[in-house]
Every structure is written in C-alpha cells, then in structure tokens.
Amino acid sequence: MTGNHGSEPKKVIIGIDGVPVDLIRDLADRGRMPNVESLLSEGEMSAMRAAIPEISNVNWSSIVTGKNPGEHGIFGFTDLIKGTYTINFPDRRALKASPFWEDEERRYVILNVPAMYPAPEINGIFVSGFVSPQLGKAVSPDSTLNVLEKMDYQVDVDSEKAHKSKRLFLDQLFETLEKREKAYKHFWEEKWDVFMLVFTGSDRLEHFLFDAYIDEEHEYHERFVEYFEEVDRIIGDIVDRLGEDDELVMLSDHGMELIKENVNLNKVLEDEGILKTGNKPSERYRNIREGTKAFVLDPGRVYLNKKDKYPRGKVGKDEEEVFLDEIMDVFEELVCDGEKVIEEVHRKDEIYFGEEVERAPDLVLTPASGYNLKGSMRYEDVFEQNVFKGKHTLNDAFLYSKNSDLPEEPKVEDVRNLIDD
Ligand SMILES: [Zn+2]
C-alpha cells in the first residue's frame, strides 16, 4: 500500500466498457492478459446480466446507483422532450437515483464513468466519461482541469476517424489509453478510499473491429489484442499498488458480438401501417405524421403514440392494449432468412419497477443473436449492413471480485453492493 493511504482497506473498481466475459477469459487463457490471468486464479469471475436495453448509459447508471432503469430513469442514449417529438440526450442531471459517491463518509477518485456529465461536486476528484462535450464541465473540482489539460487528456476517441481510416482510429485509441493511464497515476496520489477507473476505448474498438478479434487472419487482429494487452498492463500496475486486504472489483457493463444484420424497426412499423412519416427521409421524429400508432427509439424501445402525450398522438387509453398486442405480434413474427429476429418483446411492467416507469418505453425488444436493433427514422430497407461490426449483448458482461463472494447470476444493479460493502 502506498504511504499516503490510511490503514482501512481501499476499494478499487476497474470498468472495461463492452467486454464480454468470454473475450476476457480467452485473452487470459492465451496468455495475452497475464495480469488478469493471475487475478482470475485468486478471485472469482462470473458472467453478468446487463440492464434492458443493454446500452452503456443505462448500464453505468444501474452500476453506480444499484437501481433498475424504472428507478434511475435512464432508458437509453436518447429521449423525447416531454410533449414533443424532439430528441434530447439525457445526462447525469436526468439521473433520478443516488450514485455511491454521494455518501460523503468516504473520499473518492472517479475517473471516466460514462453518462456522468457534467461532473458532480463530490468528496474527492471526478472526471466524467463519454459523452462529455466540454472538458471544463467534465471535471470537479475546477483545479483538476489544469492538470488534465497539461497532459492533453482525452475523454473519448473521435469515432469519425474509424469511418475514414481504421489505422488512424487505432492510433488514437492507444493514445487516449495512454492519457488515461497518466491521469490515473496522477490522481492515485490523492487521498481516497474508493478509486474507480473505466476504460471505454474497448467498446469503441469492438464496435468497429469485432471481426478482427474473431478472425485471427484479420489485418488488425494483433492490434486488437495489443489494445487489451495495454489494458492488462495497466491493471497489473494497479494491482501492484494494492495491499493484501484492499478489494479489487472489475466489470464490464455489457457484452459484444458480431453483427449479422442491422434492423430498422421503424421501417417494419411503417410497412405495417403502424408508423406514418412524411415523404422526405429525415432523422427527425418530427417527421411522424397523423395516424401513427407507435414508433421506436434506439435500440428497440417502442413508444405508443399516445393522445395525451404527443402532439399528433393517436392512441387513446382504451386502445392501448389492442395496439400493444398488434405491435407485439408484428415483431414476434419478424424473420430474416427464415430466422426469428426478435427474441423477446417485454412490456415495461415486466422489466421495470419504480417511479420512473411511467416514462419508460411501452415495449422493449431484445434481439436474437447477431441482430442490431435500430430506431433510426432514416432508413431504406428493414435489414442493412454498415461500417459497424460489433453490437452490444445482454447476458455476458463480466463481474470479478478479488476478495468478496459474488451473487449468483449477478446483474448490473448488484455491483453497488460490492462497492458499498
Ligand atoms: Zn457501445
């Protein structure tokens, strides 16, 4: 244990965004993540179930609050402004439950947790993760900004790069990781009881190059694995700084798999006459026209176009059940090359509880393996291919603890208990 820390055991939480349990086991088994390999022999690791939908901001909100989306109120990267078809992007200020760092009994360093912008004032240091439009608002206290600017800290990679050049994108991923390492080393010297660090480049890397992981002949396979070797090296460095009794928790927020097809769910609804849009293709939900019964927001969130909720609402209270049944049938029957596309259609009351359920989507679809659900309003066909290779998965995030027993079949809401213990 380093000298400036007290005698109470410390707690370190390392997040690796979007890493499936099989990937981390595989790279540990192949000797490419040797530090993780030795941690696995000491502690316990399990697959973990993500929140529904399995989107990073929903999951990290559940991880840090210990609550389900019906309580913390974050259901996806996007939401509609009340009473309109205008999209907004909920950030930390939309969170309706308390993250663990609100307990002022302990001191914290919190580095790069997604969806926690702007940075809250806490007992310690806070640096927000993606999405953070301005670094100045992503840090607390203000004096932290100077430190980060000096190291040319980057919250996230510029994914636009990946559309142009995979090589430049990879270079930037490694560069961002290097800055993250510098930042963690700097803040390690602060006084703290709980230190949380999240790697987020992993999710970016997998979205664009999951095929490079699967295919060992792929020109970027080695680079892909090298990224995880770097993460492993930093994990090893952190472990070396821990005392015997200090607790280490590692986790991801969701898993990842190869995309077979992207699925434009609003096109499905339009083909069935359930969604009516203007003629011009547009990303805007304002394009929704009279007569629309339902529409979808990313990734598979179905909203009834209720009369009392939306400007061109159609669905009255007494019609809701009939329309929900109709829409459930449509999605349950959706096939691609004879294969079922939607594994399950959830009604909101089946998967969520709490005061925010009223704002939840009426239905949430979970896809069969390989189908990447989309709620875009800009589409040509139901099924399409694009630049992305990897998509999130629900059942195979991972959870590791060095010293504590894990719950049976853990889910993201359970992580909070390990942090609070
Ligand atoms: Zn992702």
Boltz pocket constraint, residues with backbone or C-beta under 6 A from the ligand:
constraints:
  - pocket:
      binder: B
      contacts: [[A, 18], [A, 56], [A, 203], [A, 204], [A, 207], [A, 392]]
      max_distance: 6.0
